[in-house]
Structures are given as structure tokens and as C-alpha cells.
Amino acid sequence: MSTTSPSRIQRFSFAERAVHWLAAGSFFYAALSGLSLWTPQLYWLATVFGGGEATRRWHPWGGVVFGLALAKMFLGWARQMKLDASDRAWLRRSHRYAVHDHEGLPEAGRFNGGQKMLFWIQSLAFVFLFVSGLVLWFPELTSVPRGLRFVAILVHPAAAIVAMGGIIVLVYMGTAAVPGAFRGMVRGWVDHDWARAHHPKWFRDIEKS
């Protein structure tokens, strides 16, 4: 990490942002196309993606692209996402962060406890999505019992709901709750005041480097 100017700090590299937006785009495609196939009330969404047949054909591939992008993110960030005692204390007081009350909150590094927890929730949700999705994608090629296929029908949408809920929280926290966070993922940089206020431990490490 390096400063791009006396008042700006590089938050995310171009490669990190590219992978993040690839994951975001493929996730939203998979989520919306999946919703169109899940219930008749949302089948109208399939028209946006070229009709029912095209949606059924391309929905799994959206999941594949999301999985590849998420795997890349996992390899790049997993070490930084380890939860420690400070992160657990942050999570217990996370409601304060949402209302801009930082009193009593442990200092955050590059990622705070909420971001780390969301990272692991999304990673775990994808494991369930991937395994259950394979069973549903290739039912005639799998040797699993019929009962497990029924379980996959239940697990896949449940995992999707968890993942979509996590994304809703992420979007809210990155825009309305914490102004400036979204800019870091779009432009790659944040200003010193923002970094000092929201990720003070990370800010000090940057200043020392």
C-alpha cells in the first residue's frame, strides 16, 4: 500500500477492485436470475435475461464466474480476514458503528470485524451454493440419493438468501452508513481523515511504511 498524494491513501489496488466488481456483477446476475427461477411471482425477471430457457442455461454459469472471483478474493484476503479478540469485541459493539458512535469500539485494521465476518459468511454460503448447485445442475450425472437431491433443493435457496442478506448489509454499510467507503472500492483511494476515523490501526501502519 502506498499514498497516491499527500492527502490520499491507496485503499485497494486495481486488481483487487477488478476482482471485487467481477464478483459483484456475477453475484447479482446469479441472484436475480435465480430468483426468477425460484418463484412464479418473479419469473418476469427472466425476460430481462433473454427468457426462461436462456436464464436456466446461464444462471449456473453466473455462479461459476462468481465462485472463481470469490476464490481469487479469498486467496488474496484470507490472512487479513482472521478474526482476533479485538474483532470479536468490535462485533459485540457493531451497532454503534452503524450510527457513527465509535466510542468504545476497538480500533480497526485494514478490515473491521464486520467486514471480516461478512467475508467468512459469504465464503461459507458459497460452499453450500456450489455443492447444492452442482447437484441441481447435473441431476442425471450425480450418484447421490434422491433424498440428498431434495436437501439440495432446500439448501440452495437458503444459502442464496444468506448471501443476498450479506450483500444488502455490505451495500448499506458501504454507502449510507459509512460515506466514503464506496469510493475506496471505486476509485481505489480514501483521504487521510476517513482512514484515521474508520481504520486507525491500518492508517498508522500506512504512515509508518
C-alpha positions, 0 to 999 in steps of 0.5 A: 500500500502506498499514498497516491498524494499527500492527502490520499491513501491507496485503499485497494489496488486495481486488481483487487477492485477488478476482482471485487466488481467481477464478483459483484456483477456475477453475484447479482446476475446469479441472484436475480436470475435465480430468483426468477427461477425460484418463484412464479411471482418473479419469473418476469425477471427472466425476460430481462435475461433473454427468457426462461430457457436462456436464464436456466442455461446461464444462471449456473454459469453466473455462479461459476464466474462468481465462485472463481472471483470469490476464490481469487478474493479469498486467496488474496484476503484470507490472512487479513480476514482472521478474526482476533479478540479485538474483532470479536469485541468490535462485533459485540459493539457493531451497532454503534458503528452503524450510527457513527458512535465509535466510542468504545469500539476497538480500533480497526485494521485494514478490515473491521470485524464486520467486514471480516465476518461478512467475508467468512459468511459469504465464503461459507454460503458459497460452499453450500451454493456450489455443492447444492448447485452442482447437484441441481445442475447435473441431476442425471450425472450425480450418484447421490440419493434422491433424498440428498437431491431434495436437501439440495433443493432446500439448501440452495435457496437458503444459502442464496438468501444468506448471501443476498442478506450479506450483500444488502448489509455490505451495500448499506454499510458501504454507502449510507452508513459509512460515506466514503467507503464506496469510493475506496472500492471505486476509485481505489483511494480514501483521504487521510481523515476517513482512514484515521476515523474508520481504520486507525490501526491500518492508517498508522501502519500506512504512515509508518511504511 
